[in-house]
Amino acid sequence: MANRSRPSNWTLMCAASLGLLWFLSVCSDSAFAQEQRRLENPAYVLEVARRVDSLLVATYVLPEEAERYATEFRRRYTSGEYDSFTDPVEFAEQVTADLIEISGDSHFSFRVIQVNEPGEDPQSHLRHPIRYYRLGQRENLGYFKLEWIDGNVGLLDLRRFYPIGVSREMIDAAMLFLSNANAIVIDVRENGGGAGESLEYFCSYFMDYPTQLTADYSRKYDLLTEYRTTAEVSGARRTDVPVFIVIGERTFSSAETFAYDMQANGRATLVGDSTGGGAHSVDLFRVDDLFEIYIPTSRAVNPVTLDNWEGIGVIPDVFVPSGEALDSALVLARSAADEYGAIREMGVNVAVEEMQRLLSDAESLYRGGRRESADPVLDSMFQVGAEAGIINEFFVFVLAYEYLGDADEPILFALFDKWIELYPRSVTPWEWMASKYAEKGDKERAIECYEAVLRIDPDNPNAGRRIARLRNE
């Protein structure tokens, strides 16, 4: 897990995804009428606006701009521009629109504290955690589509970044699905951001360790927090596979961070339109018991460009209208996959030739009764295969199957030992060894192998019965 958390783009993007501000039927007409009456009081509207003004000046990430933005906002609310609002939702939407217009910063969101599901208490501290839980369930933690496309191209449609504590296994599963791809396309056109903390782990599949990623500067702490790829990932890194990221105007915040980092480090080609331009991160502030506001409190600083994309967006390498961008990216990916695949296959062919030579040498040594000399040769064969990405348990299974005849017994048992060394939780080599010992009449060793099966898999339905049968024979 990442050893730090990025500022909470997550909260804004989760909230934004819930749509425009609204009241569900669980809000009673009387409660709504009471809120209307509060807004009909100009003194209340003025007090709310003053609190927003104070929060803006005190917390906005760019202090030199905060006072200027507040001055314009102050002019609007003191001149009575909000006095005619009686609907709290419409009032909140207008204040949000004005703050974004004044600042050019789309991260501002002034909103009604509302319920979104039946039974929610808008004043409860459980409101946001439950909301994000439900959102994650609806969105499958942002992983909308994984697709395998002819030509060994993998496609991931990624709609949001969720905190690493809940998304790590999903990231690993997606990267396992893409592990054989000769080119990868990641579509983030509908990705509004989310939990930036997960980017360290996700980017680690595509970049070496330790690669510096975009940092965050916090106004509150006057501190630059740095981020970098992680030392370990659960699957295989794909640090040289061609990557194409599809972007558009709805790509925002942490999704922009991902695209920007991959582009700045030379790890991806960006295809599509310029993104939304949100390089700031937000914190949530409660204004009163009716309203809350998200205010940008930190900003991105990329270690390669020493800049960010605030207000201008991440610029694609290949400009294509958003609606056509995926098709264009797939054309580029297929071409890149052909080239990458040809190079990859050349490497595999070289490895296979070396593996065949080593295996032939090992066979001769095993059959000549020289196991001490044969084992290192067999180890070398596996090492060559592992470096070429050829070795997995199914490979070992098929190779051992080739030697099941009695004449090849020495190398077969050497392969059993190698199988157990590489995959210690597998019961299959123990079961195969038990069968071979039973065929040879060596009941004691067969029982020992079946007992090893039970140590690995105590609920194994066959090992116990076979032990009993061997003891009764």
C-alpha positions in Angstrom: 0.0 0.0 0.0 1.2 3.5 -0.7 2.8 5.1 2.3 0.9 8.4 1.9 -2.4 9.7 0.6 -2.8 12.4 -1.9 -5.2 15.3 -1.2 -8.8 14.5 -1.7 -9.5 15.0 -5.4 -11.4 11.8 -4.6 -14.1 13.4 -2.6 -14.9 16.0 -5.2 -14.9 13.6 -8.1 -17.1 11.1 -6.3 -19.5 13.8 -5.4 -19.5 15.2 -8.9 -20.3 11.8 -10.4 -23.6 11.7 -8.5 -25.0 14.3 -10.9 -26.5 17.7 -10.4 -27.5 18.6 -6.9 -31.0 17.4 -6.1 -33.3 16.2 -3.3 -34.6 12.7 -3.3 -38.1 11.9 -2.2 -36.9 11.1 1.3 -36.6 14.8 1.9 -40.0 16.0 3.1 -41.9 18.9 1.6 -41.8 20.7 5.0 -38.0 20.4 5.2 -37.7 21.8 1.7 -40.0 24.7 2.5 -38.0 25.5 5.6 -34.8 25.7 3.5 -36.6 28.0 1.1 -37.6 30.3 3.9 -34.0 30.5 5.1 -32.9 31.6 1.6 -35.7 34.1 1.5 -33.9 35.9 4.3 -31.2 38.2 2.7 -29.2 38.2 5.9 -28.8 34.4 5.8 -27.7 34.5 2.2 -25.2 37.2 3.0 -23.8 35.2 6.0 -23.4 32.0 3.9 -21.6 34.0 1.1 -19.3 35.6 3.7 -18.3 32.2 5.1 -17.5 31.0 1.5 -15.5 34.2 1.1 -13.5 33.6 4.2 -12.8 30.0 3.4 -11.7 31.0 -0.1 -9.2 33.6 1.2 -7.9 31.3 4.0 -7.5 28.0 2.1 -7.3 28.4 -1.7 -4.1 26.9 -3.0 -2.8 30.1 -4.6 -2.9 32.8 -1.8 -2.0 35.6 -4.2 -5.0 34.7 -6.3 -7.4 33.9 -3.5 -7.9 37.5 -2.4 -8.4 38.6 -6.0 -11.1 35.9 -6.5 -12.7 36.7 -3.2 -12.9 40.4 -4.1 -14.9 39.7 -7.2 -17.1 37.2 -5.4 -17.6 39.7 -2.6 -18.7 42.3 -5.2 -21.3 39.9 -6.5 -22.8 38.9 -3.2 -22.8 42.3 -1.6 -24.5 43.8 -4.7 -27.4 41.4 -4.1 -26.8 39.0 -7.0 -28.0 36.1 -4.9 -30.9 37.7 -3.1 -33.5 36.4 -5.5 -32.7 32.7 -5.0 -35.2 30.7 -2.9 -34.2 27.2 -4.1 -31.0 26.1 -2.2 -30.0 23.8 -5.1 -30.2 26.6 -7.7 -28.4 29.0 -5.3 -25.6 26.4 -4.8 -25.3 25.8 -8.6 -25.0 29.6 -9.3 -22.3 30.1 -6.6 -20.4 27.2 -8.0 -20.6 28.5 -11.6 -19.5 32.0 -10.4 -16.5 30.7 -8.5 -15.4 28.7 -11.5 -15.9 31.6 -13.8 -14.0 34.0 -11.5 -11.1 31.6 -10.9 -11.1 29.4 -14.0 -10.7 26.5 -11.5 -13.2 23.8 -12.2 -12.6 22.0 -8.9 -14.8 24.5 -6.9 -18.1 22.9 -5.9 -20.5 24.6 -3.5 -23.3 22.2 -2.8 -26.3 21.3 -0.6 -25.6 18.8 2.1 -28.0 16.2 0.9 -29.1 12.6 1.1 -28.6 10.4 -1.9 -30.2 7.1 -0.8 -33.2 6.3 1.3 -32.4 6.2 5.0 -29.3 8.5 4.8 -28.9 11.1 7.4 -27.5 14.3 5.8 -25.9 15.3 9.1 -24.3 11.9 9.8 -20.5 11.3 9.5 -21.4 8.1 7.7 -22.9 10.0 4.8 -19.7 10.3 2.7 -18.3 6.8 3.5 -21.6 5.1 2.6 -22.0 7.2 -0.6 -18.5 6.3 -1.8 -19.1 2.6 -1.0 -22.3 2.6 -3.0 -20.6 4.5 -5.9 -17.8 1.9 -5.9 -20.3 -0.9 -6.2 -22.1 0.8 -9.1 -18.9 1.6 -10.9 -17.0 -1.7 -10.3 -14.3 0.5 -8.7 -14.0 2.3 -12.0 -13.1 -0.7 -14.2 -15.8 -0.6 -16.8 -14.3 -2.8 -19.5 -11.5 -5.1 -20.2 -11.3 -6.3 -23.8 -8.9 -8.5 -25.8 -8.6 -7.3 -29.4 -7.2 -9.3 -32.3 -3.5 -8.5 -32.8 -2.7 -8.9 -29.1 -4.1 -5.5 -28.2 -5.5 -5.1 -24.7 -8.2 -2.4 -23.9 -9.0 -1.0 -20.5 -11.9 1.4 -20.1 -11.1 3.1 -16.7 -13.7 5.6 -15.4 -12.4 6.5 -11.9 -9.4 5.9 -9.6 -10.4 4.5 -6.2 -8.2 4.4 -3.0 -5.5 1.8 -3.2 -6.9 -0.1 -0.2 -9.9 -1.1 -2.2 -8.6 -1.0 -5.7 -5.2 -2.8 -5.5 -6.7 -6.3 -6.3 -8.7 -4.8 -9.2 -5.5 -3.2 -10.6 -3.7 -6.5 -10.3 -6.5 -8.4 -12.0 -6.7 -5.9 -14.9 -2.9 -6.0 -15.4 -3.0 -9.8 -15.3 -5.6 -9.7 -18.1 -3.3 -7.4 -20.1 -0.1 -9.2 -19.3 0.2 -10.9 -22.8 -0.8 -7.7 -24.7 1.7 -6.4 -27.3 0.1 -3.0 -27.0 -2.3 -1.5 -24.3 -5.0 1.1 -24.8 -6.3 2.8 -21.7 -9.5 4.9 -22.3 -9.9 7.7 -19.7 -12.2 9.9 -21.7 -15.0 9.5 -19.1 -12.6 9.4 -16.1 -13.3 12.4 -13.8 -10.4 11.6 -11.4 -10.7 10.1 -8.0 -8.1 8.9 -5.5 -4.7 10.0 -6.7 -3.0 7.8 -4.1 -3.6 4.7 -6.3 -1.6 6.2 -9.2 1.7 5.3 -7.5 0.8 1.6 -7.7 -1.0 1.7 -11.1 1.9 3.5 -12.8 4.4 1.1 -11.3 3.2 -1.5 -13.8 4.4 0.7 -16.6 7.5 2.4 -15.2 10.7 1.3 -13.4 11.3 1.8 -9.7 11.8 4.5 -8.5 10.3 6.9 -11.1 9.2 10.2 -9.6 5.6 11.1 -10.4 3.7 14.3 -10.1 4.0 15.8 -6.6 1.5 17.9 -4.6 2.2 21.3 -3.0 0.0 22.0 0.0 -0.7 25.6 0.9 -1.8 24.7 4.4 1.4 23.0 5.3 3.7 24.8 2.8 5.0 21.4 1.9 5.7 19.5 -1.4 4.8 15.9 -1.0 6.6 13.7 -3.6 5.3 10.5 -5.1 7.0 7.7 -7.0 6.5 4.2 -8.3 6.5 1.4 -5.9 9.3 -1.2 -5.4 6.9 -4.1 -6.0 3.8 -5.0 -7.8 1.9 -8.3 -7.6 2.2 -9.0 -11.3 4.7 -8.5 -14.1 5.8 -5.0 -14.9 5.2 -3.9 -18.5 7.8 -1.2 -18.7 8.4 -1.5 -22.5 5.0 -2.4 -23.9 3.5 0.4 -26.1 0.8 2.2 -24.3 -1.9 4.5 -25.8 -4.1 6.7 -23.5 -7.3 8.0 -24.9 -8.2 11.4 -23.4 -10.9 14.1 -23.9 -12.4 17.1 -22.3 -14.1 15.0 -19.6 -10.8 13.6 -18.5 -10.1 15.5 -15.3 -8.0 15.7 -12.1 -6.3 12.4 -11.2 -7.0 11.0 -14.6 -5.1 13.9 -16.0 -2.3 13.3 -13.5 -2.0 9.7 -14.9 -2.0 10.8 -18.5 0.5 13.6 -17.8 2.9 11.4 -15.9 2.8 8.7 -18.5 3.4 11.3 -21.3 6.1 13.2 -19.4 8.0 10.0 -18.7 7.8 8.8 -22.3 5.6 5.8 -21.4 2.5 6.6 -23.4 1.1 8.2 -26.5 -1.9 10.4 -25.8 -4.7 10.3 -28.4 -7.8 12.6 -28.4 -8.7 16.1 -27.2 -7.1 18.3 -24.6 -8.4 17.4 -21.1 -10.4 19.4 -18.6 -7.4 21.2 -17.0 -7.8 20.4 -13.3 -4.3 20.2 -11.7 -5.5 21.2 -8.2 -6.7 19.0 -5.4 -9.5 19.8 -3.0 -10.6 19.6 0.6 -14.2 19.6 1.9 -15.4 22.4 4.2 -18.7 22.6 5.9 -20.3 26.0 5.6 -23.3 25.4 7.9 -25.8 22.6 8.3 -27.2 23.2 4.8 -24.2 23.8 2.6 -20.6 22.5 2.1 -17.9 23.5 -0.3 -15.0 21.8 -2.0 -12.0 24.2 -2.4 -8.7 23.5 -4.1 -6.0 23.5 -1.4 -3.0 22.0 -3.2 -1.6 21.9 -6.7 0.3 19.4 -8.9 4.0 19.9 -9.7 5.5 17.5 -12.2 9.3 16.7 -11.6 9.9 16.4 -15.4 8.2 19.5 -16.7 8.3 21.5 -13.4 4.8 22.5 -14.3 1.2 21.2 -14.5 -1.9 21.3 -16.7 -4.1 23.7 -14.6 -6.5 25.6 -16.9 -5.0 24.3 -20.1 -5.4 20.6 -19.9 -3.1 17.8 -20.8 -2.2 18.1 -24.5 -2.5 15.0 -26.6 0.3 13.8 -28.9 -2.3 12.9 -31.6 -5.2 15.3 -31.8 -8.4 13.5 -32.7 -12.0 14.5 -31.9 -13.1 12.7 -28.7 -15.7 10.6 -30.4 -13.2 9.2 -32.9 -10.2 8.9 -30.5 -10.6 5.3 -29.5 -10.7 4.1 -33.1 -7.6 6.1 -33.9 -5.8 4.8 -30.8 -6.7 1.2 -31.7 -5.2 1.7 -35.2 -2.0 3.0 -33.7 -2.0 0.2 -31.1 -2.4 -2.6 -33.7 0.6 -1.2 -35.7 2.7 -0.9 -32.5 1.6 -4.4 -31.4 2.8 -5.9 -34.6 6.2 -4.3 -34.3 6.5 -5.1 -30.6 5.3 -8.6 -31.1 7.8 -9.3 -33.8 10.7 -8.2 -31.5 9.2 -10.2 -28.6 8.9 -13.3 -30.8 12.5 -13.0 -31.9 13.5 -13.0 -28.2 11.3 -16.1 -27.6 12.8 -17.9 -30.5 16.4 -17.3 -29.3 15.4 -18.4 -25.8 13.7 -21.6 -27.1 16.8 -22.6 -29.0 18.9 -22.2 -25.9 16.4 -24.1 -23.8 16.3 -27.0 -26.2 20.1 -27.2 -26.1 20.2 -27.1 -22.3 17.4 -29.7 -22.0 19.1 -32.1 -24.3 22.3 -31.8 -22.3 20.4 -32.4 -19.1 18.6 -35.4 -20.5 22.0 -37.0 -21.4 23.4 -36.4 -17.9 20.3 -37.7 -16.1 20.1 -40.8 -18.2 23.8 -41.4 -17.5 23.2 -41.3 -13.8 24.9 -38.0 -13.3 22.2 -36.0 -11.5 24.6 -33.7 -9.6 25.8 -32.4 -13.0 22.4 -32.5 -14.6 20.5 -30.4 -12.0 22.5 -27.1 -12.7 21.9 -27.6 -16.4 18.2 -28.0 -15.9 18.2 -24.9 -13.6 19.8 -23.0 -16.4 17.1 -24.1 -18.8 14.4 -22.8 -16.5 16.3 -19.5 -15.9 16.5 -18.9 -19.7 12.8 -19.6 -20.0 11.9 -17.4 -17.0 13.8 -14.4 -18.4 11.9 -14.9 -21.7 8.6 -15.0 -19.9 7.9 -18.6 -21.0 7.8 -20.4 -17.6 4.6 -20.9 -15.8 3.0 -23.9 -14.0 1.2 -25.1 -17.0 4.5 -25.2 -18.9 6.0 -27.3 -16.2 2.9 -29.6 -16.2 3.2 -30.2 -19.9 7.0 -30.7 -19.8 6.7 -33.3 -16.9 3.9 -35.1 -18.9 6.4 -35.6 -21.7 8.5 -37.7 -19.4 6.0 -40.0 -17.8 7.4 -43.1 -19.4 9.6 -45.3 -17.2 12.7 -44.7 -19.4 12.7 -41.1 -18.5 12.2 -41.5 -14.8 15.4 -39.7 -13.7 14.5 -36.4 -15.4 10.8 -36.8 -14.5 11.6 -36.8 -10.7 14.0 -33.9 -11.2 11.2 -32.0 -12.8 8.9 -32.9 -9.9 11.5 -31.4 -7.6 11.7 -28.2 -9.7 7.9 -28.0 -9.9 7.7 -28.1 -6.1 10.4 -25.5 -5.8 8.7 -23.1 -8.2 5.1 -23.7 -7.1 5.2 -24.9 -3.5 1.4 -24.6 -3.1 0.6 -26.9 -5.9 -0.5 -30.4 -5.0 -0.2 -31.8 -8.6 3.5 -32.7 -8.5 3.0 -34.5 -5.2 0.1 -36.5 -6.6 2.1 -37.4 -9.7 5.0 -38.5 -7.6 2.8 -40.6 -5.3 1.3 -42.4 -8.3 4.8 -43.1 -9.7 6.0 -44.5 -6.3 2.8 -46.6 -6.0 3.5 -48.1 -9.5 7.0 -49.0 -8.4 5.7 -50.6 -5.3 7.2 -48.1 -2.9 4.2 -47.6 -0.7 6.1 -45.7 2.0 7.2 -42.9 -0.3 3.8 -42.8 -2.0 2.1 -42.3 1.4 4.7 -39.5 2.2 3.7 -37.8 -1.0 0.0 -38.0 -0.3 0.6 -36.7 3.2 2.4 -33.7 1.6 -0.8 -33.2 -0.4 -2.8 -33.0 2.8 -0.4 -30.5 4.4 -1.0 -28.2 1.4 -4.7 -29.0 1.0 -6.2 -30.5 4.2 -9.6 -30.8 2.6 -8.3 -32.8 -0.4 -11.0 -35.5 -1.1 -8.6 -38.1 -2.6 -5.3 -38.1 -0.7 -6.7 -39.5 2.6 -8.6 -42.4 0.8 -5.4 -43.3 -1.2 -3.3 -43.3 2.0 -5.9 -45.7 3.6 -5.9 -48.0 0.5 -2.1 -48.1 0.4 -1.9 -49.0 4.1 -4.5 -51.8 3.6 -2.9 -53.4 0.6 
